[in-house]
Amino acid sequence: MDSRALTGRRQAGSPFTPHIHPVRFLQPDRPSRCLPDVDQTATGPDRIAAQLAADLDAGFAALFEAHQNVLFSTALRICGRWADAEDLTASAFLRAFRALSGYDRERIAGLRTRPWLLTILLNAWRNQVRTAARRPREVLDAEPPEREARGASAEAQAERHETSRELAALLDLLPDRQRVAVVLRYVADLPIAEVASVLGCPPGTAKSHVSRGLRRLRELQDARVLQDARVFQDARVCRGDRALTTERENLR
């Protein structure tokens, strides 16, 4: 797959599917394969990098298929708008292809493709932020309705979308550095060492960004739950007052 083929797929319709786990980092007691805050390092050869070094076009098709969803999910949670995330993801792949075209085989073979692509994605996003006024971000579902799993009940679909909207709203309230770190760790599933590599900071700093972001997310969630409880209680009191008024009128 070359850059023209990728552009054609982009124009034909979104090829991206989100890869999102909406609540696992908002619920610290919920079992999760990546929730424990421990250092991890990527080991072993990168299979996709080896394919790229052997055949750039065929390897790039494998690269796209392997990483398109995680790149789109990351873009969606960082920029907040579905269409912007599509454009940002497509732009990242185009930039990656152009970069690879100038690399020699040895350099390509040494790539860790997932953090490398995410670094390109974040650089493209930062460039957009610097060159354009920040627009209000829309809170969108993690997936469009037509991508719902078959057989899912209406109640399950509604709960999933509501959770996703809540997650997007909470992430939007974080400082950029914390939001990016949390998304890289828990949406892109990067180990701390790779989060640090993408952010261009020491692992301890990356871990701090993730920890502070998680703590702030949970504080925001707790505040929202408390606010919802107060609204519910106020509504009950209001209904009780109306019922009491009605009863008194009937007694007259």
Backbone as CSV, one residue per row, in Angstrom:
resi,resn,N_x,N_y,N_z,CA_x,CA_y,CA_z,C_x,C_y,C_z
1,MET,0.846,-1.187,0.000,0.000,0.000,0.000,0.885,1.242,0.000
2,ASP,0.660,2.172,-0.946,1.424,3.408,-0.972,0.539,4.557,-0.520
3,SER,1.076,5.785,-0.569,0.323,6.931,-0.051,-0.939,7.193,-0.855
4,ARG,-0.898,6.941,-2.167,-2.097,7.161,-2.981,-3.193,6.163,-2.621
5,ALA,-2.805,4.922,-2.350,-3.799,3.918,-1.960,-4.430,4.277,-0.629
6,LEU,-3.626,4.758,0.303,-4.158,5.159,1.601,-5.115,6.327,1.455
7,THR,-4.746,7.305,0.641,-5.631,8.446,0.410,-6.941,7.992,-0.208
8,GLY,-6.877,7.041,-1.131,-8.088,6.521,-1.752,-9.000,5.854,-0.752
9,ARG,-8.418,5.080,0.165,-9.222,4.443,1.205,-9.845,5.479,2.104
10,ARG,-9.099,6.545,2.404,-9.628,7.612,3.267,-10.807,8.296,2.606
11,GLN,-10.708,8.577,1.296,-11.786,9.262,0.608,-13.000,8.361,0.431
12,ALA,-12.770,7.050,0.350,-13.877,6.123,0.143,-14.719,5.946,1.406
13,GLY,-14.205,6.334,2.522,-14.915,6.197,3.783,-13.954,5.798,4.874
14,SER,-14.338,6.033,6.115,-13.419,5.780,7.217,-13.106,4.303,7.335
15,PRO,-11.801,3.940,7.281,-11.434,2.546,7.503,-11.121,2.258,8.955
16,PHE,-11.305,3.240,9.825,-10.814,3.125,11.190,-11.915,2.655,12.138
17,THR,-11.534,1.812,13.070,-12.429,1.346,14.118,-11.776,1.620,15.455
18,PRO,-12.461,2.285,16.382,-11.832,2.600,17.664,-11.470,1.354,18.446
19,HIS,-10.414,1.489,19.226,-9.955,0.430,20.118,-9.921,1.053,21.504
20,ILE,-11.054,0.986,22.215,-11.210,1.782,23.427,-11.771,0.914,24.551
21,HIS,-11.194,1.066,25.733,-11.692,0.417,26.935,-12.162,1.534,27.857
22,PRO,-13.463,1.878,27.836,-13.907,3.143,28.404,-13.704,3.322,29.895
23,VAL,-13.872,2.269,30.722,-13.973,2.536,32.152,-12.866,1.921,32.981
24,ARG,-11.958,1.158,32.415,-11.057,0.381,33.252,-10.130,1.248,34.083
25,PHE,-9.749,2.458,33.576,-8.876,3.282,34.388,-9.642,4.268,35.246
26,LEU,-10.973,4.257,35.151,-11.796,5.049,36.066,-12.223,4.223,37.271
27,GLN,-12.033,2.895,37.212,-12.426,2.016,38.298,-11.193,1.246,38.759
28,PRO,-10.471,1.748,39.753,-9.205,1.146,40.140,-9.314,-0.274,40.645
29,ASP,-10.480,-0.716,41.114,-10.625,-2.078,41.610,-11.039,-3.053,40.524
30,ARG,-11.272,-2.551,39.309,-11.698,-3.400,38.204,-10.472,-4.113,37.621
31,PRO,-10.516,-5.458,37.486,-9.362,-6.155,36.931,-9.044,-5.658,35.536
32,SER,-7.782,-5.505,35.245,-7.348,-5.030,33.938,-5.959,-5.552,33.658
33,ARG,-5.705,-5.922,32.412,-4.405,-6.476,32.081,-3.329,-5.419,32.069
34,CYS,-3.677,-4.124,32.047,-2.627,-3.115,32.026,-2.781,-2.079,33.128
35,LEU,-3.713,-2.313,34.067,-3.944,-1.323,35.105,-2.797,-1.200,36.092
36,PRO,-2.135,-2.303,36.538,-1.034,-2.136,37.482,0.027,-1.189,36.942
37,ASP,0.425,-0.234,37.766,1.367,0.790,37.308,2.792,0.292,37.487
38,VAL,3.210,-0.556,36.577,4.553,-1.114,36.627,5.254,-0.797,35.327
39,ASP,6.573,-0.690,35.398,7.350,-0.441,34.201,7.361,-1.678,33.328
40,GLN,7.156,-1.477,32.045,7.251,-2.558,31.086,8.134,-2.070,29.954
41,THR,8.839,-2.985,29.323,9.656,-2.624,28.168,9.332,-3.552,27.024
42,ALA,9.260,-2.997,25.809,9.022,-3.799,24.627,10.276,-4.622,24.336
43,THR,10.102,-5.903,24.134,11.237,-6.778,23.869,10.990,-7.553,22.593
44,GLY,12.072,-8.077,22.039,11.957,-8.880,20.835,11.878,-8.032,19.590
45,PRO,12.094,-8.659,18.432,12.068,-7.915,17.174,10.663,-7.455,16.823
46,ASP,10.574,-6.360,16.115,9.296,-5.838,15.636,9.004,-6.496,14.291
47,ARG,7.983,-7.353,14.276,7.672,-8.115,13.060,7.323,-7.199,11.890
48,ILE,6.561,-6.138,12.175,6.156,-5.224,11.113,7.367,-4.489,10.551
49,ALA,8.298,-4.107,11.420,9.503,-3.429,10.949,10.300,-4.325,10.019
50,ALA,10.364,-5.612,10.348,11.076,-6.553,9.486,10.408,-6.654,8.116
51,GLN,9.079,-6.651,8.086,8.352,-6.688,6.815,8.597,-5.415,6.007
52,LEU,8.623,-4.273,6.683,8.889,-3.004,6.005,10.287,-2.987,5.392
53,ALA,11.257,-3.514,6.132,12.626,-3.526,5.639,12.767,-4.427,4.416
54,ALA,11.972,-5.499,4.384,12.050,-6.440,3.258,11.315,-5.923,2.029
55,ASP,10.146,-5.292,2.243,9.325,-4.800,1.120,8.487,-3.646,1.650
56,LEU,8.822,-2.425,1.264,8.179,-1.247,1.844,6.679,-1.223,1.584
57,ASP,6.257,-1.476,0.342,4.824,-1.395,0.027,4.020,-2.465,0.756
58,ALA,4.462,-3.722,0.689,3.749,-4.795,1.376,3.827,-4.607,2.891
59,GLY,4.978,-4.184,3.364,5.130,-3.964,4.793,4.267,-2.826,5.296
60,PHE,4.089,-1.796,4.456,3.262,-0.672,4.886,1.799,-1.082,4.981
61,ALA,1.352,-1.956,4.098,-0.019,-2.473,4.204,-0.201,-3.210,5.526
62,ALA,0.804,-4.008,5.918,0.746,-4.712,7.205,0.782,-3.721,8.366
63,LEU,1.589,-2.677,8.229,1.675,-1.632,9.250,0.320,-0.969,9.448
64,PHE,-0.333,-0.631,8.358,-1.635,0.020,8.412,-2.672,-0.881,9.078
65,GLU,-2.722,-2.127,8.667,-3.709,-3.044,9.234,-3.459,-3.298,10.717
66,ALA,-2.203,-3.340,11.114,-1.873,-3.655,12.506,-2.151,-2.495,13.453
67,HIS,-1.966,-1.256,12.986,-1.970,-0.113,13.915,-3.033,0.934,13.626
68,GLN,-3.852,0.769,12.592,-4.816,1.812,12.240,-5.795,2.099,13.369
69,ASN,-6.281,1.055,14.037,-7.321,1.269,15.042,-6.788,1.953,16.292
70,VAL,-5.599,1.533,16.728,-5.057,2.156,17.939,-4.662,3.608,17.665
71,LEU,-4.193,3.911,16.456,-3.884,5.299,16.121,-5.153,6.141,16.101
72,PHE,-6.208,5.606,15.502,-7.455,6.365,15.441,-8.033,6.577,16.838
73,SER,-8.004,5.533,17.677,-8.522,5.659,19.035,-7.765,6.730,19.810
74,THR,-6.449,6.728,19.652,-5.629,7.735,20.322,-5.971,9.130,19.817
75,ALA,-6.082,9.273,18.496,-6.417,10.571,17.907,-7.781,11.054,18.387
76,LEU,-8.748,10.133,18.459,-10.103,10.507,18.867,-10.131,11.019,20.296
77,ARG,-9.374,10.370,21.194,-9.381,10.764,22.589,-8.521,11.997,22.844
78,ILE,-7.655,12.334,21.912,-6.820,13.526,22.084,-7.487,14.758,21.492
79,CYS,-8.012,14.627,20.254,-8.592,15.819,19.620,-10.098,15.914,19.817
80,GLY,-10.779,14.808,20.135,-12.170,14.863,20.562,-13.224,14.865,19.481
81,ARG,-12.853,14.968,18.219,-13.834,15.017,17.134,-13.558,13.879,16.167
82,TRP,-14.624,13.167,15.789,-14.484,11.990,14.932,-13.817,12.337,13.602
83,ALA,-14.307,13.357,12.922,-13.751,13.718,11.617,-12.303,14.171,11.742
84,ASP,-11.989,14.937,12.785,-10.612,15.384,12.995,-9.695,14.197,13.281
85,ALA,-10.206,13.217,14.020,-9.401,12.030,14.321,-9.112,11.232,13.058
86,GLU,-10.094,11.129,12.169,-9.865,10.450,10.888,-8.775,11.155,10.095
87,ASP,-8.887,12.483,9.999,-7.904,13.256,9.238,-6.514,13.140,9.861
88,LEU,-6.459,13.208,11.184,-5.175,13.139,11.870,-4.528,11.771,11.689
89,THR,-5.329,10.715,11.750,-4.803,9.361,11.567,-4.292,9.161,10.144
90,ALA,-5.071,9.597,9.160,-4.637,9.475,7.766,-3.358,10.280,7.527
91,SER,-3.303,11.482,8.101,-2.109,12.322,7.954,-0.885,11.644,8.568
92,ALA,-1.065,10.994,9.722,0.057,10.317,10.372,0.589,9.186,9.507
93,PHE,-0.301,8.418,8.895,0.157,7.323,8.035,0.856,7.856,6.783
94,LEU,0.353,8.938,6.224,1.009,9.528,5.053,2.405,10.038,5.412
95,ARG,2.519,10.692,6.556,3.826,11.168,7.017,4.766,9.991,7.255
96,ALA,4.213,8.916,7.816,5.038,7.739,8.090,5.571,7.137,6.795
97,PHE,4.712,7.055,5.788,5.154,6.473,4.510,6.255,7.324,3.878
98,ARG,6.070,8.630,3.917,7.098,9.507,3.341,8.416,9.386,4.100
99,ALA,8.318,9.260,5.426,9.539,9.102,6.218,10.227,7.784,5.890
100,LEU,9.450,6.715,5.819,10.018,5.405,5.533,10.696,5.367,4.165
101,SER,10.154,6.133,3.224,10.736,6.159,1.878,12.152,6.716,1.885
102,GLY,12.487,7.484,2.911,13.830,8.048,3.000,14.757,7.304,3.940
103,TYR,14.253,6.237,4.605,15.069,5.466,5.532,15.775,4.332,4.798
104,ASP,16.958,3.963,5.279,17.587,2.756,4.744,17.037,1.539,5.484
105,ARG,17.342,0.346,4.982,16.748,-0.870,5.536,17.141,-1.090,6.994
106,GLU,18.362,-0.764,7.330,18.817,-0.973,8.699,18.030,-0.107,9.682
107,ARG,17.791,1.134,9.295,17.024,2.027,10.166,15.583,1.547,10.302
108,ILE,14.988,1.100,9.206,13.618,0.610,9.251,13.521,-0.625,10.142
109,ALA,14.468,-1.528,9.997,14.428,-2.773,10.765,14.546,-2.525,12.262
110,GLY,15.144,-1.414,12.651,15.312,-1.113,14.066,14.158,-0.355,14.693
111,LEU,13.101,-0.063,13.935,11.966,0.701,14.454,11.122,-0.114,15.420
112,ARG,10.565,0.554,16.423,9.446,0.025,17.199,8.217,0.728,16.625
113,THR,7.486,0.048,15.770,6.535,0.726,14.887,5.379,1.412,15.618
114,ARG,4.867,0.806,16.663,3.713,1.425,17.334,4.074,2.749,18.002
115,PRO,5.085,2.803,18.888,5.430,4.115,19.456,5.936,5.099,18.416
116,TRP,6.581,4.607,17.375,7.056,5.494,16.302,5.873,6.163,15.610
117,LEU,4.837,5.385,15.280,3.653,5.952,14.641,2.925,6.922,15.571
118,LEU,2.825,6.579,16.840,2.146,7.457,17.781,2.904,8.766,17.976
119,THR,4.227,8.709,17.901,5.017,9.940,17.962,4.702,10.833,16.772
120,ILE,4.609,10.240,15.589,4.243,10.998,14.384,2.849,11.604,14.548
121,LEU,1.919,10.810,15.066,0.547,11.288,15.276,0.529,12.486,16.219
122,LEU,1.228,12.392,17.340,1.233,13.480,18.315,1.917,14.723,17.770
123,ASN,2.983,14.542,17.010,3.641,15.698,16.393,2.708,16.403,15.416
124,ALA,1.954,15.617,14.642,0.996,16.206,13.701,-0.091,16.961,14.454
125,TRP,-0.550,16.388,15.565,-1.578,17.060,16.370,-1.040,18.356,16.970
126,ARG,0.165,18.316,17.488,0.754,19.536,18.069,0.912,20.624,17.016
127,ASN,1.292,20.227,15.814,1.410,21.208,14.730,0.068,21.857,14.431
128,GLN,-1.002,21.050,14.445,-2.333,21.598,14.207,-2.730,22.588,15.297
129,VAL,-2.410,22.244,16.532,-2.751,23.123,17.653,-1.999,24.444,17.560
130,ARG,-0.723,24.358,17.159,0.087,25.580,17.080,-0.327,26.475,15.927
131,THR,-0.792,25.904,14.824,-1.056,26.697,13.637,-2.520,27.111,13.477
132,ALA,-3.401,26.553,14.295,-4.828,26.895,14.177,-5.390,27.185,15.562
133,ALA,-6.356,28.077,15.622,-7.009,28.373,16.894,-7.720,27.116,17.374
134,ARG,-7.637,26.868,18.664,-8.314,25.697,19.220,-9.828,25.903,19.154
135,ARG,-10.490,24.936,18.531,-11.946,24.998,18.427,-12.578,24.176,19.550
136,PRO,-13.820,24.527,19.944,-14.492,23.697,20.953,-14.602,22.263,20.467
137,ARG,-14.227,21.318,21.330,-14.252,19.917,20.950,-15.599,19.304,21.265
138,GLU,-16.123,18.547,20.319,-17.385,17.854,20.532,-17.114,16.540,21.233
139,VAL,-18.013,16.174,22.150,-17.917,14.879,22.809,-18.660,13.866,21.958
140,LEU,-17.932,12.900,21.414,-18.506,11.933,20.496,-18.438,10.534,21.083
141,ASP,-19.282,9.662,20.575,-19.254,8.272,20.997,-17.949,7.624,20.585
142,ALA,-17.561,6.609,21.308,-16.353,5.867,20.957,-16.521,5.167,19.624
143,GLU,-17.728,4.748,19.298,-17.987,4.097,18.030,-19.312,4.614,17.485
144,PRO,-19.440,4.733,16.154,-20.737,5.102,15.595,-21.722,3.966,15.792
145,PRO,-23.024,4.265,15.804,-24.012,3.227,16.095,-23.913,2.018,15.184
146,GLU,-23.562,2.200,13.899,-23.543,1.071,12.984,-22.441,0.074,13.277
147,ARG,-21.489,0.437,14.156,-20.410,-0.473,14.496,-20.679,-1.256,15.777
148,GLU,-21.876,-1.167,16.304,-22.180,-1.906,17.522,-22.121,-3.411,17.248
149,ALA,-21.726,-4.163,18.268,-21.659,-5.612,18.132,-23.053,-6.165,17.901
150,ARG,-23.139,-7.129,17.006,-24.425,-7.745,16.721,-24.903,-8.515,17.942
151,GLY,-26.204,-8.463,18.170,-26.776,-9.190,19.283,-26.788,-8.414,20.582
152,ALA,-26.127,-7.262,20.619,-26.106,-6.474,21.848,-27.493,-5.884,22.089
153,SER,-27.931,-5.919,23.353,-29.247,-5.396,23.675,-29.234,-3.874,23.584
154,ALA,-30.436,-3.312,23.458,-30.537,-1.854,23.409,-30.020,-1.240,24.697
155,GLU,-30.274,-1.910,25.827,-29.793,-1.400,27.113,-28.269,-1.405,27.170
156,ALA,-27.642,-2.491,26.669,-26.175,-2.585,26.689,-25.557,-1.540,25.782
157,GLN,-26.166,-1.317,24.599,-25.643,-0.310,23.686,-25.757,1.084,24.292
158,ALA,-26.887,1.373,24.905,-27.079,2.699,25.510,-26.079,2.913,26.637
159,GLU,-25.863,1.882,27.457,-24.905,2.007,28.564,-23.498,2.234,28.035
160,ARG,-23.148,1.515,26.964,-21.806,1.660,26.389,-21.591,3.070,25.868
161,HIS,-22.554,3.599,25.141,-22.412,4.949,24.590,-22.379,6.003,25.690
162,GLU,-23.198,5.811,26.735,-23.211,6.765,27.836,-21.857,6.775,28.543
163,THR,-21.280,5.588,28.759,-19.965,5.495,29.389,-18.905,6.172,28.535
164,SER,-18.985,5.963,27.223,-18.010,6.567,26.319,-18.121,8.081,26.320
165,ARG,-19.346,8.600,26.330,-19.525,10.046,26.384,-18.962,10.616,27.682
166,GLU,-19.187,9.892,28.778,-18.661,10.334,30.068,-17.135,10.368,30.035
167,LEU,-16.530,9.326,29.482,-15.073,9.264,29.390,-14.528,10.413,28.560
168,ALA,-15.130,10.671,27.405,-14.662,11.750,26.543,-14.757,13.098,27.242
169,ALA,-15.856,13.315,27.969,-16.031,14.587,28.674,-14.990,14.753,29.771
170,LEU,-14.701,13.668,30.495,-13.719,13.749,31.575,-12.314,13.957,31.025
171,LEU,-11.951,13.228,29.984,-10.627,13.393,29.377,-10.429,14.819,28.874
172,ASP,-11.483,15.411,28.372,-11.398,16.756,27.808,-11.041,17.795,28.868
173,LEU,-11.268,17.459,30.143,-10.990,18.393,31.231,-9.547,18.314,31.730
174,LEU,-8.805,17.302,31.281,-7.424,17.153,31.736,-6.496,18.098,30.987
175,PRO,-5.392,18.519,31.614,-4.334,19.228,30.863,-3.824,18.334,29.735
176,ASP,-3.376,18.954,28.645,-2.972,18.186,27.469,-1.957,17.097,27.796
177,ARG,-0.953,17.434,28.588,0.116,16.478,28.878,-0.421,15.245,29.595
178,GLN,-1.307,15.467,30.569,-1.886,14.349,31.309,-2.836,13.547,30.436
179,ARG,-3.647,14.236,29.624,-4.588,13.533,28.761,-3.844,12.633,27.779
180,VAL,-2.790,13.161,27.156,-2.023,12.371,26.198,-1.382,11.163,26.882
181,ALA,-0.816,11.377,28.066,-0.158,10.280,28.784,-1.151,9.177,29.138
182,VAL,-2.326,9.558,29.634,-3.340,8.568,30.003,-3.831,7.816,28.770
183,VAL,-4.056,8.528,27.677,-4.523,7.890,26.450,-3.475,6.917,25.917
184,LEU,-2.218,7.322,25.920,-1.157,6.425,25.449,-1.072,5.167,26.312
185,ARG,-1.256,5.338,27.624,-1.106,4.193,28.529,-2.302,3.270,28.487
186,TYR,-3.521,3.828,28.451,-4.701,3.004,28.641,-5.582,2.850,27.409
187,VAL,-5.398,3.641,26.400,-6.090,3.440,25.129,-5.161,2.759,24.132
188,ALA,-3.947,3.307,23.990,-2.968,2.702,23.094,-2.263,1.507,23.720
189,ASP,-2.428,1.290,25.027,-1.835,0.149,25.734,-0.304,0.150,25.690
190,LEU,0.295,1.319,25.671,1.755,1.378,25.678,2.285,1.157,27.090
191,PRO,3.374,0.416,27.236,4.044,0.364,28.534,4.663,1.717,28.848
192,ILE,4.990,1.931,30.111,5.507,3.228,30.539,6.742,3.634,29.748
193,ALA,7.622,2.684,29.453,8.838,3.012,28.710,8.509,3.593,27.345
194,GLU,7.487,3.069,26.680,7.111,3.571,25.355,6.319,4.871,25.466
195,VAL,5.520,5.028,26.516,4.856,6.322,26.756,5.913,7.411,26.887
196,ALA,6.965,7.122,27.655,8.052,8.086,27.829,8.731,8.393,26.508
197,SER,8.940,7.358,25.694,9.578,7.557,24.392,8.745,8.477,23.501
198,VAL,7.428,8.253,23.473,6.543,9.073,22.637,6.483,10.505,23.148
199,LEU,6.435,10.670,24.477,6.346,12.010,25.058,7.689,12.734,25.071
200,GLY,8.770,11.979,24.886,10.094,12.589,24.912,10.516,13.016,26.299
201,CYS,10.224,12.167,27.294,10.564,12.489,28.676,11.057,11.230,29.377
202,PRO,11.675,11.355,30.557,12.103,10.170,31.306,10.903,9.320,31.730
203,PRO,11.097,8.009,31.924,9.993,7.143,32.357,9.333,7.615,33.652
204,GLY,10.127,8.122,34.598,9.537,8.602,35.847,8.579,9.757,35.622
205,THR,8.924,10.643,34.689,8.046,11.775,34.373,6.774,11.292,33.688
206,ALA,6.924,10.336,32.766,5.748,9.783,32.092,4.818,9.119,33.091
207,LYS,5.388,8.356,34.027,4.578,7.699,35.053,3.849,8.737,35.900
208,SER,4.511,9.842,36.193,3.889,10.901,36.984,2.714,11.519,36.244
209,HIS,2.886,11.773,34.939,1.784,12.326,34.136,0.582,11.378,34.147
210,VAL,0.844,10.080,33.975,-0.237,9.094,33.970,-0.926,9.058,35.330
211,SER,-0.134,9.003,36.403,-0.688,8.909,37.753,-1.541,10.133,38.082
212,ARG,-1.023,11.330,37.763,-1.788,12.543,38.046,-3.054,12.609,37.194
213,GLY,-2.943,12.172,35.938,-4.115,12.167,35.076,-5.190,11.232,35.585
214,LEU,-4.790,10.023,36.019,-5.755,9.069,36.561,-6.410,9.612,37.826
215,ARG,-5.582,10.177,38.709,-6.122,10.725,39.956,-7.128,11.827,39.672
216,ARG,-6.813,12.696,38.719,-7.723,13.779,38.377,-9.004,13.242,37.727
217,LEU,-8.884,12.235,36.870,-10.063,11.631,36.249,-11.003,11.066,37.309
218,ARG,-10.437,10.379,38.286,-11.271,9.777,39.324,-11.898,10.836,40.217
219,GLU,-11.161,11.911,40.475,-11.739,13.023,41.234,-12.902,13.641,40.471
220,LEU,-12.717,13.830,39.167,-13.779,14.396,38.343,-14.983,13.468,38.280
221,GLN,-14.713,12.164,38.188,-15.816,11.210,38.157,-16.577,11.221,39.475
222,ASP,-15.855,11.235,40.600,-16.515,11.262,41.907,-17.364,12.522,42.071
223,ALA,-16.824,13.650,41.594,-17.571,14.907,41.682,-18.832,14.848,40.838
224,ARG,-18.732,14.210,39.671,-19.907,14.105,38.798,-20.956,13.183,39.407
225,VAL,-20.505,12.080,40.008,-21.450,11.167,40.664,-22.168,11.882,41.800
226,LEU,-21.411,12.666,42.597,-22.017,13.408,43.699,-23.019,14.432,43.182
227,GLN,-22.652,15.107,42.092,-23.559,16.095,41.509,-24.838,15.431,41.008
228,ASP,-24.706,14.266,40.346,-25.873,13.543,39.859,-26.768,13.108,41.022
229,ALA,-26.126,12.687,42.138,-26.908,12.258,43.298,-27.696,13.434,43.873
230,ARG,-27.064,14.611,43.903,-27.759,15.790,44.418,-28.926,16.176,43.519
231,VAL,-28.715,16.101,42.215,-29.798,16.404,41.281,-30.955,15.440,41.465
232,PHE,-30.623,14.151,41.638,-31.666,13.138,41.852,-32.434,13.404,43.131
233,GLN,-31.695,13.745,44.214,-32.344,14.030,45.492,-33.240,15.257,45.394
234,ASP,-32.742,16.299,44.701,-33.549,17.511,44.530,-34.824,17.197,43.758
235,ALA,-34.704,16.325,42.761,-35.882,15.964,41.967,-36.893,15.215,42.822
236,ARG,-36.391,14.322,43.695,-37.302,13.589,44.581,-38.015,14.543,45.541
237,VAL,-37.258,15.496,46.088,-37.867,16.467,47.008,-38.924,17.286,46.288
238,CYS,-38.610,17.685,45.047,-39.559,18.481,44.269,-40.837,17.696,43.992
239,ARG,-40.679,16.396,43.628,-41.863,15.571,43.389,-42.671,15.388,44.661
240,GLY,-41.954,15.247,45.799,-42.660,15.097,47.070,-43.449,16.348,47.434
241,ASP,-42.866,17.509,47.199,-43.560,18.765,47.479,-44.804,18.902,46.624
242,ARG,-44.674,18.523,45.326,-45.853,18.622,44.447,-46.949,17.671,44.901
243,ALA,-46.546,16.467,45.315,-47.551,15.494,45.769,-48.254,15.982,47.027
244,LEU,-47.481,16.585,47.948,-48.070,17.102,49.189,-49.030,18.250,48.890
245,THR,-48.654,19.117,47.971,-49.523,20.230,47.581,-50.816,19.713,46.986
246,THR,-50.705,18.704,46.120,-51.895,18.122,45.480,-52.807,17.505,46.520
247,GLU,-52.208,16.802,47.495,-53.003,16.157,48.548,-53.759,17.200,49.364
248,ARG,-53.085,18.292,49.696,-53.743,19.358,50.482,-54.903,19.972,49.717
249,GLU,-54.703,20.182,48.410,-55.773,20.753,47.598,-56.966,19.818,47.534
250,ASN,-56.705,18.519,47.494,-57.821,17.565,47.416,-58.607,17.514,48.727
251,LEU,-57.946,17.846,49.824,-58.604,17.826,51.138,-59.481,19.056,51.369
252,ARG,-59.294,20.078,50.564,-60.091,21.306,50.751,-61.511,21.129,50.279
